[in-house]
Amino acid sequence: MKSLIVYSSQTDNTKKLADTIYENLEGEKDIFSVEEAPSSSGYDLIAVGFWLMGGKPDPKACEYLAKLGKEDRLFLFATHGAAAKSGHVKNAIEHAIGLTNESDLAGVYTCQGEVNPKVLEKVKQKPVPPVWIGDAAHAVGHPDEDDLAALKQIIIKL
């Protein structure tokens, strides 16, 4: 199996997940930041990771996801300040899936990721703070070893 791992990361949270996937996937594999990512052509599995911005995958990840199609087998992974099972995260993943032109979804993994303190202060000043702001305190220190171990268990089954 030949796999491509593509990630977008602002604070290295999503990069930690990408590195875990790379370390645990069997077979031939390549890893790229979204800015350097090649076409998905010739790969059996494409793992795309992103952080959330405005309740959606970040813009660079959205652009890459929109290039995928029905012939692509896709694994999505994401980090976010919101609680893992929140509607905010569910909607973001649904949006990501909708961008992919009906790719074959092999799986999804999300976990909290510590929010940059400067970003946190900025969003707290908004007249209407984002829905995830109350969850951000629980994201401190994530992704942690337990998050990475859970991801590893998913990856070794792909």
C-alpha positions as CSV (number, residue, x, y, z in Angstrom):
1,M,0.0,0.0,0.0
2,K,1.2,3.5,-0.9
3,S,0.0,6.3,1.4
4,L,0.1,10.0,1.3
5,I,-0.1,12.1,4.5
6,V,-1.0,15.8,4.1
7,Y,-1.3,18.1,7.0
8,S,-2.0,21.8,7.8
9,S,-0.7,22.9,11.2
10,Q,-0.4,26.3,12.9
11,T,0.9,25.2,16.3
12,D,2.3,21.7,15.5
13,N,-0.8,20.0,17.0
14,T,-1.9,18.6,13.7
15,K,1.7,17.9,12.7
16,K,2.0,15.6,15.8
17,L,-0.9,13.6,14.5
18,A,0.5,13.5,11.0
19,D,3.9,12.2,12.3
20,T,2.1,9.5,14.4
21,I,0.2,8.4,11.3
22,Y,3.5,8.3,9.3
23,E,5.3,6.3,11.9
24,N,2.5,3.7,12.2
25,L,1.2,3.2,8.7
26,E,2.6,0.1,6.9
27,G,4.0,0.2,3.4
28,E,5.4,3.0,1.3
29,K,4.4,6.4,2.5
30,D,5.1,10.1,1.9
31,I,4.3,13.1,4.2
32,F,3.9,16.7,3.2
33,S,2.6,19.9,4.6
34,V,-0.4,21.1,2.6
35,E,1.6,23.8,1.0
36,E,3.9,21.2,-0.6
37,A,1.5,18.4,-1.1
38,P,1.4,16.6,-4.5
39,S,-1.6,15.2,-6.3
40,S,-3.2,12.2,-4.7
41,S,-2.8,10.3,-8.0
42,G,-1.0,7.0,-7.5
43,Y,-1.7,6.7,-3.7
44,D,-3.9,4.0,-2.2
45,L,-4.7,6.0,0.9
46,I,-4.6,9.8,1.5
47,A,-4.6,11.0,5.1
48,V,-5.5,14.7,5.3
49,G,-5.2,16.6,8.6
50,F,-6.2,20.1,9.5
51,W,-7.1,22.5,12.3
52,L,-10.4,24.2,12.6
53,M,-11.1,27.8,11.6
54,G,-14.5,29.3,11.9
55,G,-16.1,25.8,12.3
56,K,-14.5,24.4,9.2
57,P,-11.1,23.0,8.1
58,D,-8.6,25.7,7.7
59,P,-8.6,27.3,4.2
60,K,-5.5,25.6,2.9
61,A,-6.8,22.2,3.9
62,C,-10.2,23.0,2.3
63,E,-8.5,23.8,-1.0
64,Y,-6.6,20.5,-0.9
65,L,-9.7,18.4,0.1
66,A,-11.6,19.9,-2.9
67,K,-9.0,18.4,-5.2
68,L,-9.9,14.8,-4.1
69,G,-12.4,12.6,-5.8
70,K,-14.3,9.3,-5.8
71,E,-11.2,7.3,-6.6
72,D,-9.4,8.5,-3.5
73,R,-9.5,6.5,-0.2
74,L,-9.4,9.1,2.5
75,F,-8.6,9.3,6.2
76,L,-9.3,12.6,7.9
77,F,-7.7,13.8,11.1
78,A,-8.1,17.1,12.9
79,T,-7.2,19.1,16.0
80,H,-9.4,21.7,17.6
81,G,-10.0,23.6,20.8
82,A,-13.6,22.3,21.0
83,A,-14.7,19.2,22.8
84,A,-14.1,16.1,20.7
85,K,-17.7,15.0,20.4
86,S,-19.2,18.5,20.1
87,G,-21.5,19.6,17.3
88,H,-18.8,22.1,16.3
89,V,-16.4,19.3,15.5
90,K,-19.1,17.1,13.9
91,N,-20.1,19.9,11.6
92,A,-16.5,20.6,10.6
93,I,-15.9,17.0,9.7
94,E,-19.1,16.9,7.7
95,H,-18.0,20.0,5.9
96,A,-14.6,18.4,5.1
97,I,-16.2,15.2,3.8
98,G,-18.5,17.3,1.6
99,L,-15.5,19.0,0.0
100,T,-14.0,15.8,-1.2
101,N,-16.2,15.0,-4.2
102,E,-17.4,11.7,-2.7
103,S,-14.0,10.2,-1.7
104,D,-14.1,6.8,-0.1
105,L,-13.9,7.6,3.6
106,A,-11.6,5.1,5.4
107,G,-11.9,6.8,8.8
108,V,-11.8,9.9,10.9
109,Y,-9.8,10.9,14.0
110,T,-10.1,14.1,15.9
111,C,-8.7,15.3,19.2
112,Q,-8.4,18.5,21.1
113,G,-5.3,20.6,20.4
114,E,-4.0,23.4,22.7
115,V,-5.0,26.7,21.3
116,N,-2.3,29.4,20.9
117,P,-2.7,31.7,23.9
118,K,-2.6,34.8,21.6
119,V,-5.4,33.4,19.5
120,L,-7.4,32.6,22.6
121,E,-7.1,36.1,23.9
122,K,-8.1,37.5,20.6
123,V,-11.2,35.4,20.3
124,K,-12.2,36.1,23.9
125,Q,-12.4,39.8,22.9
126,K,-15.0,39.2,20.2
127,P,-18.5,40.5,20.9
128,V,-19.8,37.0,20.4
129,P,-17.1,34.5,21.4
130,P,-16.9,31.2,19.4
131,V,-18.9,28.2,20.7
132,W,-15.8,26.3,21.5
133,I,-14.3,28.9,23.8
134,G,-15.6,27.1,27.0
135,D,-13.8,23.9,25.9
136,A,-10.4,25.5,25.2
137,A,-9.1,25.1,28.8
138,H,-9.5,21.3,28.5
139,A,-7.4,21.4,25.3
140,V,-4.2,22.5,27.2
141,G,-1.5,19.8,26.8
142,H,-3.2,18.1,23.8
143,P,-2.6,16.2,21.8
144,D,-1.1,14.2,24.5
145,E,0.3,10.6,24.7
146,D,-3.2,9.1,25.1
147,D,-4.4,11.0,22.0
148,L,-1.5,9.7,20.0
149,A,-1.9,6.1,21.3
150,A,-5.6,6.2,20.3
151,L,-4.7,7.4,16.8
152,K,-2.1,4.7,16.5
153,Q,-4.7,2.0,17.3
154,I,-6.9,3.3,14.4
155,I,-4.0,3.6,12.0
156,I,-2.7,0.1,12.5
157,K,-6.1,-1.3,11.4
158,L,-6.2,0.7,8.1
